[in-house]
């Protein structure tokens, strides 16, 4: 007899998410559904407003990736008005957007995702001296792609790891595990050794301090974090900060420190996890549908954003076929609400320009589970030319790699070669995690 497993809410994300999994008699998942259980209604809130207010309202859809919604909404209004911001505004916006990437990917890896593969309690059994050697092993497998120097581990001394272990022991003894409570510690699905777990837990704690510093990167020119305030239609308002050498120097110092943490902790830890969970990656576990769309990001010239060159190229890759990249045809993008708590005046999916936001909440089935044959989520499904597609970090790296983008291909191959892994591991949860890390690594 199988099981119907419900996890609601999943708390290690921004927002509300419910997962239902169907397991067979061998405890193997045979089907699964995800549901966004919170409706935000930003589209309706913005109706009738001054277009210049749209960016400030749109970013409130999220408390983490606020800058992205702010940036893209500002560009949308500029596109409608035919406005092209000046070069310095473009550069500052890229710095703020880049700061968001660095901050959010590090937070995602350590504070949201890591506990899926790190057994925190196992770290209590580790030998701190061996843990230091373990950290050095994985860091030394990497060379800095800019300087060519061997990477040295972050905060990896025996004494540092012993202190982390003692700190963790106090948490456990006091019964105050905080974010480490209520997990499946000891489950056989955890594969890291005690020493590897200790390295990861130590960097989890280090990342708490680093994320505060990384948040300052956005605030220096954005005014605050989250919800920066310095973008306006046609440019930016942080003119005095741009002219202030002290502010520029502060940004550079924090960026340099962030780069060190990324190369000396984040990337080695990713390599370690990828090697340990390589079997899952090779099997393609977590790959999704295998269709990817990237719209381009980070304007690199002063043409209108929809015509100019971008750091991350646009394109569509279908069925995991890296030999073919299709140019994005905006007219082929639609939103489907077949299984979403909305209704359209017509049955077929609509282009976002024509999109309707008419909530139609039908709730759950009588037994409290999702009605997966009808409507069960507030998320609309993105479709490109009748293909359901994935967007985000992995999609940007897949499209860039397939395009032969020099920078993306260099970093993807560099990381794959370091882990002795084939390209196909990109189509997995491990690859999804690697996509964020590759996207995070600063050049300079």
NUSETOR-140643 format. One record per residue (C-alpha): residue in one letter; residue number from 1; x negated, y negated, z negated. Coordinates in steps of 0.1 Angstrom, whole numbers, plus 5000, padded with zeros to 4 digits. Layout:
BEGIN
+------+-----+------+------+------+
: type : seq :   c1 :   c2 :   c3 :
+------+-----+------+------+------+
:    a : NUM :    X :    Y :    Z :
...
+------+-----+------+------+------+
END
This chain:
BEGIN
+------+-----+------+------+------+
: type : seq :   c1 :   c2 :   c3 :
+------+-----+------+------+------+
:    x :   1 : 5000 : 5000 : 5000 :
:    x :   2 : 4986 : 4966 : 5010 :
:    x :   3 : 4985 : 4933 : 4991 :
:    x :   4 : 4997 : 4898 : 4998 :
:    x :   5 : 4971 : 4875 : 4981 :
:    x :   6 : 4980 : 4838 : 4975 :
:    x :   7 : 4954 : 4812 : 4965 :
:    x :   8 : 4970 : 4779 : 4958 :
:    x :   9 : 4956 : 4753 : 4954 :
:    x :  10 : 4920 : 4756 : 4967 :
:    x :  11 : 4904 : 4729 : 4947 :
:    x :  12 : 4869 : 4726 : 4961 :
:    x :  13 : 4881 : 4703 : 4989 :
:    x :  14 : 4895 : 4668 : 4992 :
:    x :  15 : 4933 : 4673 : 4994 :
:    x :  16 : 4956 : 4703 : 4990 :
:    x :  17 : 4951 : 4737 : 5007 :
:    x :  18 : 4969 : 4770 : 5003 :
:    x :  19 : 4955 : 4803 : 5017 :
:    x :  20 : 4975 : 4835 : 5020 :
:    x :  21 : 4958 : 4867 : 5030 :
:    x :  22 : 4972 : 4901 : 5039 :
:    x :  23 : 4951 : 4931 : 5028 :
:    x :  24 : 4955 : 4967 : 5038 :
:    x :  25 : 4953 : 4998 : 5016 :
:    x :  26 : 4914 : 4996 : 5018 :
:    x :  27 : 4914 : 4960 : 5006 :
:    x :  28 : 4904 : 4947 : 5040 :
:    x :  29 : 4919 : 4914 : 5052 :
:    x :  30 : 4940 : 4921 : 5083 :
:    x :  31 : 4956 : 4886 : 5086 :
:    x :  32 : 4954 : 4852 : 5069 :
:    x :  33 : 4971 : 4818 : 5070 :
:    x :  34 : 4960 : 4784 : 5058 :
:    x :  35 : 4985 : 4757 : 5049 :
:    x :  36 : 4980 : 4720 : 5041 :
:    x :  37 : 5006 : 4714 : 5014 :
:    x :  38 : 5004 : 4676 : 5011 :
:    x :  39 : 5020 : 4652 : 5036 :
:    x :  40 : 5003 : 4618 : 5037 :
:    x :  41 : 5024 : 4600 : 5063 :
:    x :  42 : 4997 : 4575 : 5073 :
:    x :  43 : 5011 : 4571 : 5108 :
:    x :  44 : 5045 : 4560 : 5094 :
:    x :  45 : 5029 : 4537 : 5068 :
:    x :  46 : 5011 : 4518 : 5096 :
:    x :  47 : 5041 : 4512 : 5118 :
:    x :  48 : 5049 : 4475 : 5122 :
:    x :  49 : 5016 : 4464 : 5107 :
:    x :  50 : 4991 : 4440 : 5121 :
:    x :  51 : 4966 : 4461 : 5141 :
:    x :  52 : 4937 : 4445 : 5122 :
:    x :  53 : 4951 : 4462 : 5090 :
:    x :  54 : 4951 : 4496 : 5106 :
:    x :  55 : 4914 : 4506 : 5097 :
:    x :  56 : 4919 : 4497 : 5061 :
:    x :  57 : 4950 : 4518 : 5058 :
:    x :  58 : 4939 : 4547 : 5080 :
:    x :  59 : 4909 : 4555 : 5058 :
:    x :  60 : 4931 : 4561 : 5029 :
:    x :  61 : 4941 : 4595 : 5044 :
:    x :  62 : 4909 : 4608 : 5027 :
:    x :  63 : 4888 : 4601 : 4997 :
:    x :  64 : 4856 : 4616 : 5011 :
:    x :  65 : 4853 : 4610 : 5048 :
:    x :  66 : 4868 : 4575 : 5045 :
:    x :  67 : 4842 : 4558 : 5066 :
:    x :  68 : 4849 : 4579 : 5097 :
:    x :  69 : 4886 : 4571 : 5097 :
:    x :  70 : 4877 : 4534 : 5091 :
:    x :  71 : 4852 : 4534 : 5120 :
:    x :  72 : 4873 : 4552 : 5145 :
:    x :  73 : 4904 : 4532 : 5137 :
:    x :  74 : 4884 : 4500 : 5142 :
:    x :  75 : 4872 : 4512 : 5176 :
:    x :  76 : 4908 : 4521 : 5185 :
:    x :  77 : 4919 : 4485 : 5180 :
:    x :  78 : 4889 : 4472 : 5199 :
:    x :  79 : 4896 : 4495 : 5227 :
:    x :  80 : 4932 : 4483 : 5229 :
:    x :  81 : 4921 : 4446 : 5228 :
:    x :  82 : 4891 : 4451 : 5252 :
:    x :  83 : 4866 : 4440 : 5225 :
:    x :  84 : 4830 : 4451 : 5225 :
:    x :  85 : 4811 : 4443 : 5192 :
:    x :  86 : 4776 : 4429 : 5193 :
:    x :  87 : 4744 : 4450 : 5191 :
:    x :  88 : 4737 : 4444 : 5154 :
:    x :  89 : 4772 : 4454 : 5145 :
:    x :  90 : 4768 : 4486 : 5164 :
:    x :  91 : 4736 : 4494 : 5147 :
:    x :  92 : 4750 : 4487 : 5112 :
:    x :  93 : 4781 : 4508 : 5119 :
:    x :  94 : 4758 : 4537 : 5130 :
:    x :  95 : 4738 : 4534 : 5097 :
:    x :  96 : 4770 : 4535 : 5076 :
:    x :  97 : 4783 : 4564 : 5096 :
:    x :  98 : 4750 : 4582 : 5094 :
:    x :  99 : 4749 : 4577 : 5056 :
:    x : 100 : 4783 : 4593 : 5054 :
:    x : 101 : 4771 : 4624 : 5073 :
:    x : 102 : 4741 : 4628 : 5050 :
:    x : 103 : 4762 : 4623 : 5018 :
:    x : 104 : 4791 : 4645 : 5028 :
:    x : 105 : 4772 : 4674 : 5043 :
:    x : 106 : 4750 : 4677 : 5012 :
:    x : 107 : 4781 : 4675 : 4989 :
:    x : 108 : 4799 : 4701 : 5010 :
:    x : 109 : 4770 : 4725 : 5009 :
:    x : 110 : 4762 : 4724 : 4972 :
:    x : 111 : 4793 : 4713 : 4954 :
:    x : 112 : 4821 : 4727 : 4976 :
:    x : 113 : 4808 : 4756 : 4995 :
:    x : 114 : 4778 : 4770 : 4976 :
:    x : 115 : 4798 : 4787 : 4949 :
:    x : 116 : 4812 : 4810 : 4976 :
:    x : 117 : 4778 : 4827 : 4978 :
:    x : 118 : 4759 : 4817 : 4947 :
:    x : 119 : 4766 : 4838 : 4915 :
:    x : 120 : 4759 : 4811 : 4888 :
:    x : 121 : 4759 : 4835 : 4858 :
:    x : 122 : 4734 : 4858 : 4876 :
:    x : 123 : 4709 : 4830 : 4873 :
:    x : 124 : 4707 : 4837 : 4836 :
:    x : 125 : 4688 : 4869 : 4844 :
:    x : 126 : 4662 : 4853 : 4866 :
:    x : 127 : 4625 : 4851 : 4860 :
:    x : 128 : 4617 : 4813 : 4863 :
:    x : 129 : 4582 : 4821 : 4876 :
:    x : 130 : 4595 : 4843 : 4903 :
:    x : 131 : 4622 : 4818 : 4911 :
:    x : 132 : 4595 : 4792 : 4917 :
:    x : 133 : 4577 : 4816 : 4941 :
:    x : 134 : 4611 : 4822 : 4958 :
:    x : 135 : 4617 : 4786 : 4964 :
:    x : 136 : 4582 : 4781 : 4978 :
:    x : 137 : 4586 : 4811 : 5001 :
:    x : 138 : 4617 : 4797 : 5019 :
:    x : 139 : 4604 : 4761 : 5020 :
:    x : 140 : 4571 : 4772 : 5034 :
:    x : 141 : 4588 : 4789 : 5063 :
:    x : 142 : 4598 : 4755 : 5076 :
:    x : 143 : 4576 : 4728 : 5091 :
:    x : 144 : 4586 : 4692 : 5093 :
:    x : 145 : 4597 : 4688 : 5130 :
:    x : 146 : 4582 : 4653 : 5130 :
:    x : 147 : 4549 : 4656 : 5112 :
:    x : 148 : 4543 : 4693 : 5117 :
:    x : 149 : 4534 : 4697 : 5080 :
:    x : 150 : 4545 : 4727 : 5060 :
:    x : 151 : 4576 : 4719 : 5038 :
:    x : 152 : 4570 : 4721 : 5001 :
:    x : 153 : 4599 : 4730 : 4977 :
:    x : 154 : 4620 : 4704 : 4958 :
:    x : 155 : 4616 : 4704 : 4920 :
:    x : 156 : 4605 : 4740 : 4920 :
:    x : 157 : 4581 : 4744 : 4891 :
:    x : 158 : 4585 : 4773 : 4866 :
:    x : 159 : 4592 : 4748 : 4838 :
:    x : 160 : 4619 : 4731 : 4858 :
:    x : 161 : 4637 : 4763 : 4864 :
:    x : 162 : 4634 : 4774 : 4828 :
:    x : 163 : 4650 : 4742 : 4817 :
:    x : 164 : 4679 : 4747 : 4841 :
:    x : 165 : 4683 : 4782 : 4828 :
:    x : 166 : 4684 : 4769 : 4792 :
:    x : 167 : 4709 : 4743 : 4802 :
:    x : 168 : 4731 : 4770 : 4818 :
:    x : 169 : 4728 : 4792 : 4787 :
:    x : 170 : 4742 : 4764 : 4766 :
:    x : 171 : 4771 : 4759 : 4789 :
:    x : 172 : 4779 : 4797 : 4788 :
:    x : 173 : 4775 : 4800 : 4750 :
:    x : 174 : 4798 : 4770 : 4744 :
:    x : 175 : 4823 : 4783 : 4769 :
:    x : 176 : 4821 : 4750 : 4788 :
:    x : 177 : 4812 : 4762 : 4823 :
:    x : 178 : 4831 : 4733 : 4838 :
:    x : 179 : 4830 : 4736 : 4876 :
:    x : 180 : 4814 : 4770 : 4872 :
:    x : 181 : 4844 : 4785 : 4854 :
:    x : 182 : 4870 : 4809 : 4867 :
:    x : 183 : 4850 : 4824 : 4895 :
:    x : 184 : 4842 : 4860 : 4905 :
:    x : 185 : 4808 : 4862 : 4888 :
:    x : 186 : 4793 : 4897 : 4892 :
:    x : 187 : 4814 : 4905 : 4923 :
:    x : 188 : 4795 : 4928 : 4947 :
:    x : 189 : 4801 : 4903 : 4975 :
:    x : 190 : 4774 : 4880 : 4960 :
:    x : 191 : 4741 : 4890 : 4975 :
:    x : 192 : 4715 : 4866 : 4963 :
:    x : 193 : 4690 : 4878 : 4937 :
:    x : 194 : 4690 : 4863 : 4902 :
:    x : 195 : 4660 : 4842 : 4912 :
:    x : 196 : 4676 : 4830 : 4944 :
:    x : 197 : 4707 : 4821 : 4924 :
:    x : 198 : 4686 : 4801 : 4899 :
:    x : 199 : 4670 : 4782 : 4928 :
:    x : 200 : 4705 : 4774 : 4942 :
:    x : 201 : 4720 : 4764 : 4908 :
:    x : 202 : 4690 : 4741 : 4902 :
:    x : 203 : 4695 : 4724 : 4935 :
:    x : 204 : 4732 : 4722 : 4928 :
:    x : 205 : 4724 : 4701 : 4898 :
:    x : 206 : 4697 : 4680 : 4916 :
:    x : 207 : 4723 : 4673 : 4944 :
:    x : 208 : 4746 : 4658 : 4918 :
:    x : 209 : 4720 : 4631 : 4913 :
:    x : 210 : 4712 : 4628 : 4950 :
:    x : 211 : 4748 : 4624 : 4961 :
:    x : 212 : 4749 : 4593 : 4939 :
:    x : 213 : 4719 : 4579 : 4957 :
:    x : 214 : 4732 : 4588 : 4991 :
:    x : 215 : 4765 : 4571 : 4983 :
:    x : 216 : 4745 : 4539 : 4978 :
:    x : 217 : 4734 : 4541 : 5015 :
:    x : 218 : 4769 : 4535 : 5026 :
:    x : 219 : 4776 : 4509 : 4999 :
:    x : 220 : 4745 : 4487 : 5008 :
:    x : 221 : 4761 : 4476 : 5041 :
:    x : 222 : 4797 : 4489 : 5036 :
:    x : 223 : 4803 : 4470 : 5004 :
:    x : 224 : 4815 : 4500 : 4984 :
:    x : 225 : 4819 : 4538 : 4985 :
:    x : 226 : 4843 : 4553 : 4991 :
:    x : 227 : 4864 : 4531 : 5013 :
:    x : 228 : 4838 : 4507 : 5027 :
:    x : 229 : 4850 : 4472 : 5035 :
:    x : 230 : 4826 : 4456 : 5060 :
:    x : 231 : 4840 : 4467 : 5094 :
:    x : 232 : 4863 : 4443 : 5112 :
:    x : 233 : 4877 : 4443 : 5147 :
:    x : 234 : 4848 : 4428 : 5168 :
:    x : 235 : 4820 : 4434 : 5144 :
:    x : 236 : 4809 : 4436 : 5107 :
:    x : 237 : 4810 : 4412 : 5077 :
:    x : 238 : 4778 : 4422 : 5060 :
:    x : 239 : 4757 : 4395 : 5078 :
:    x : 240 : 4739 : 4384 : 5046 :
:    x : 241 : 4729 : 4420 : 5038 :
:    x : 242 : 4715 : 4425 : 5073 :
:    x : 243 : 4693 : 4394 : 5068 :
:    x : 244 : 4681 : 4404 : 5034 :
:    x : 245 : 4647 : 4422 : 5035 :
:    x : 246 : 4654 : 4436 : 5000 :
:    x : 247 : 4686 : 4452 : 5011 :
:    x : 248 : 4669 : 4467 : 5041 :
:    x : 249 : 4641 : 4479 : 5020 :
:    x : 250 : 4664 : 4495 : 4995 :
:    x : 251 : 4682 : 4513 : 5023 :
:    x : 252 : 4649 : 4526 : 5037 :
:    x : 253 : 4637 : 4539 : 5003 :
:    x : 254 : 4669 : 4558 : 4996 :
:    x : 255 : 4670 : 4572 : 5031 :
:    x : 256 : 4634 : 4584 : 5027 :
:    x : 257 : 4642 : 4601 : 4994 :
:    x : 258 : 4674 : 4617 : 5009 :
:    x : 259 : 4653 : 4630 : 5038 :
:    x : 260 : 4629 : 4647 : 5013 :
:    x : 261 : 4658 : 4664 : 4995 :
:    x : 262 : 4673 : 4676 : 5028 :
:    x : 263 : 4641 : 4691 : 5041 :
:    x : 264 : 4628 : 4704 : 5008 :
:    x : 265 : 4660 : 4717 : 4992 :
:    x : 266 : 4690 : 4717 : 5016 :
:    x : 267 : 4674 : 4733 : 5047 :
:    x : 268 : 4653 : 4759 : 5028 :
:    x : 269 : 4684 : 4769 : 5007 :
:    x : 270 : 4704 : 4772 : 5040 :
:    x : 271 : 4677 : 4794 : 5054 :
:    x : 272 : 4677 : 4816 : 5023 :
:    x : 273 : 4714 : 4820 : 5024 :
:    x : 274 : 4715 : 4826 : 5061 :
:    x : 275 : 4689 : 4854 : 5058 :
:    x : 276 : 4707 : 4871 : 5029 :
:    x : 277 : 4741 : 4869 : 5046 :
:    x : 278 : 4728 : 4875 : 5081 :
:    x : 279 : 4749 : 4907 : 5085 :
:    x : 280 : 4781 : 4887 : 5082 :
:    x : 281 : 4767 : 4861 : 5106 :
:    x : 282 : 4758 : 4887 : 5132 :
:    x : 283 : 4793 : 4902 : 5129 :
:    x : 284 : 4807 : 4868 : 5136 :
:    x : 285 : 4827 : 4866 : 5104 :
:    x : 286 : 4843 : 4832 : 5101 :
:    x : 287 : 4838 : 4822 : 5138 :
:    x : 288 : 4873 : 4811 : 5144 :
:    x : 289 : 4888 : 4810 : 5179 :
:    x : 290 : 4855 : 4803 : 5196 :
:    x : 291 : 4868 : 4771 : 5214 :
:    x : 292 : 4850 : 4738 : 5206 :
:    x : 293 : 4856 : 4702 : 5215 :
:    x : 294 : 4834 : 4672 : 5207 :
:    x : 295 : 4843 : 4637 : 5216 :
:    x : 296 : 4809 : 4621 : 5211 :
:    x : 297 : 4797 : 4601 : 5181 :
:    x : 298 : 4772 : 4573 : 5174 :
:    x : 299 : 4772 : 4547 : 5201 :
:    x : 300 : 4737 : 4542 : 5216 :
:    x : 301 : 4743 : 4513 : 5239 :
:    x : 302 : 4765 : 4482 : 5241 :
:    x : 303 : 4790 : 4495 : 5266 :
:    x : 304 : 4825 : 4501 : 5254 :
:    x : 305 : 4824 : 4532 : 5231 :
:    x : 306 : 4845 : 4553 : 5255 :
:    x : 307 : 4821 : 4546 : 5284 :
:    x : 308 : 4787 : 4543 : 5268 :
:    x : 309 : 4760 : 4569 : 5258 :
:    x : 310 : 4765 : 4586 : 5224 :
:    x : 311 : 4739 : 4604 : 5202 :
:    x : 312 : 4762 : 4635 : 5201 :
:    x : 313 : 4775 : 4643 : 5235 :
:    x : 314 : 4811 : 4650 : 5244 :
:    x : 315 : 4824 : 4682 : 5259 :
:    x : 316 : 4844 : 4714 : 5256 :
:    x : 317 : 4831 : 4749 : 5252 :
:    x : 318 : 4856 : 4778 : 5256 :
:    x : 319 : 4854 : 4814 : 5245 :
:    x : 320 : 4819 : 4809 : 5230 :
:    x : 321 : 4805 : 4806 : 5265 :
:    x : 322 : 4774 : 4784 : 5262 :
:    x : 323 : 4767 : 4785 : 5299 :
:    x : 324 : 4797 : 4762 : 5307 :
:    x : 325 : 4806 : 4728 : 5293 :
:    x : 326 : 4837 : 4710 : 5305 :
:    x : 327 : 4839 : 4672 : 5304 :
:    x : 328 : 4866 : 4660 : 5280 :
:    x : 329 : 4897 : 4649 : 5299 :
:    x : 330 : 4917 : 4629 : 5274 :
:    x : 331 : 4949 : 4636 : 5292 :
:    x : 332 : 4946 : 4673 : 5284 :
:    x : 333 : 4946 : 4668 : 5246 :
:    x : 334 : 4979 : 4675 : 5229 :
:    x : 335 : 4992 : 4682 : 5194 :
:    x : 336 : 5014 : 4712 : 5187 :
:    x : 337 : 5039 : 4713 : 5158 :
:    x : 338 : 5054 : 4747 : 5163 :
:    x : 339 : 5042 : 4758 : 5129 :
:    x : 340 : 5039 : 4724 : 5113 :
:    x : 341 : 5066 : 4707 : 5091 :
:    x : 342 : 5075 : 4682 : 5119 :
:    x : 343 : 5099 : 4681 : 5148 :
:    x : 344 : 5096 : 4666 : 5183 :
:    x : 345 : 5124 : 4653 : 5204 :
:    x : 346 : 5112 : 4677 : 5231 :
:    x : 347 : 5098 : 4712 : 5227 :
:    x : 348 : 5064 : 4710 : 5243 :
:    x : 349 : 5032 : 4696 : 5226 :
:    x : 350 : 5027 : 4659 : 5230 :
:    x : 351 : 4996 : 4638 : 5238 :
:    x : 352 : 4985 : 4618 : 5207 :
:    x : 353 : 4995 : 4585 : 5225 :
:    x : 354 : 5030 : 4599 : 5226 :
:    x : 355 : 5028 : 4617 : 5193 :
:    x : 356 : 5058 : 4617 : 5170 :
:    x : 357 : 5056 : 4620 : 5132 :
:    x : 358 : 5090 : 4632 : 5121 :
:    x : 359 : 5087 : 4653 : 5090 :
:    x : 360 : 5109 : 4684 : 5088 :
:    x : 361 : 5100 : 4702 : 5056 :
:    x : 362 : 5116 : 4737 : 5055 :
:    x : 363 : 5097 : 4750 : 5025 :
:    x : 364 : 5086 : 4786 : 5018 :
:    x : 365 : 5104 : 4819 : 5020 :
:    x : 366 : 5126 : 4831 : 4991 :
:    x : 367 : 5097 : 4852 : 4977 :
:    x : 368 : 5075 : 4821 : 4975 :
:    x : 369 : 5052 : 4829 : 5004 :
:    x : 370 : 5046 : 4810 : 5037 :
:    x : 371 : 5071 : 4814 : 5065 :
:    x : 372 : 5044 : 4821 : 5090 :
:    x : 373 : 5069 : 4829 : 5118 :
:    x : 374 : 5082 : 4793 : 5116 :
:    x : 375 : 5068 : 4762 : 5099 :
:    x : 376 : 5042 : 4765 : 5071 :
:    x : 377 : 5018 : 4735 : 5071 :
:    x : 378 : 5016 : 4697 : 5074 :
:    x : 379 : 4986 : 4700 : 5099 :
:    x : 380 : 4993 : 4696 : 5136 :
:    x : 381 : 4974 : 4720 : 5159 :
:    x : 382 : 4949 : 4703 : 5183 :
:    x : 383 : 4952 : 4718 : 5218 :
:    x : 384 : 4930 : 4711 : 5249 :
:    x : 385 : 4943 : 4723 : 5282 :
:    x : 386 : 4964 : 4750 : 5265 :
:    x : 387 : 4935 : 4761 : 5244 :
:    x : 388 : 4935 : 4757 : 5206 :
:    x : 389 : 4901 : 4741 : 5198 :
:    x : 390 : 4879 : 4734 : 5168 :
:    x : 391 : 4863 : 4700 : 5162 :
:    x : 392 : 4837 : 4689 : 5136 :
:    x : 393 : 4800 : 4695 : 5129 :
:    x : 394 : 4798 : 4730 : 5145 :
:    x : 395 : 4817 : 4719 : 5176 :
:    x : 396 : 4793 : 4689 : 5180 :
:    x : 397 : 4762 : 4712 : 5177 :
:    x : 398 : 4777 : 4739 : 5200 :
:    x : 399 : 4786 : 4714 : 5227 :
:    x : 400 : 4752 : 4696 : 5223 :
:    x : 401 : 4733 : 4729 : 5225 :
:    x : 402 : 4753 : 4740 : 5256 :
:    x : 403 : 4747 : 4706 : 5272 :
:    x : 404 : 4710 : 4711 : 5267 :
:    x : 405 : 4708 : 4679 : 5246 :
:    x : 406 : 4671 : 4676 : 5238 :
:    x : 407 : 4674 : 4666 : 5201 :
:    x : 408 : 4702 : 4691 : 5192 :
:    x : 409 : 4686 : 4720 : 5210 :
:    x : 410 : 4652 : 4712 : 5193 :
:    x : 411 : 4667 : 4713 : 5159 :
:    x : 412 : 4690 : 4744 : 5165 :
:    x : 413 : 4661 : 4764 : 5180 :
:    x : 414 : 4638 : 4752 : 5152 :
:    x : 415 : 4662 : 4765 : 5125 :
:    x : 416 : 4671 : 4797 : 5143 :
:    x : 417 : 4634 : 4805 : 5149 :
:    x : 418 : 4626 : 4798 : 5113 :
:    x : 419 : 4652 : 4824 : 5102 :
:    x : 420 : 4644 : 4848 : 5131 :
:    x : 421 : 4681 : 4847 : 5140 :
:    x : 422 : 4698 : 4849 : 5175 :
:    x : 423 : 4719 : 4821 : 5189 :
:    x : 424 : 4751 : 4841 : 5184 :
:    x : 425 : 4750 : 4836 : 5146 :
:    x : 426 : 4762 : 4800 : 5153 :
:    x : 427 : 4796 : 4816 : 5158 :
:    x : 428 : 4802 : 4824 : 5122 :
:    x : 429 : 4806 : 4809 : 5087 :
:    x : 430 : 4768 : 4809 : 5084 :
:    x : 431 : 4766 : 4791 : 5117 :
:    x : 432 : 4793 : 4766 : 5106 :
:    x : 433 : 4772 : 4759 : 5075 :
:    x : 434 : 4741 : 4756 : 5096 :
:    x : 435 : 4758 : 4731 : 5120 :
:    x : 436 : 4763 : 4707 : 5091 :
:    x : 437 : 4727 : 4710 : 5080 :
:    x : 438 : 4713 : 4705 : 5115 :
:    x : 439 : 4735 : 4675 : 5119 :
:    x : 440 : 4722 : 4661 : 5086 :
:    x : 441 : 4685 : 4663 : 5092 :
:    x : 442 : 4672 : 4627 : 5098 :
:    x : 443 : 4646 : 4622 : 5125 :
:    x : 444 : 4624 : 4596 : 5108 :
+------+-----+------+------+------+
END
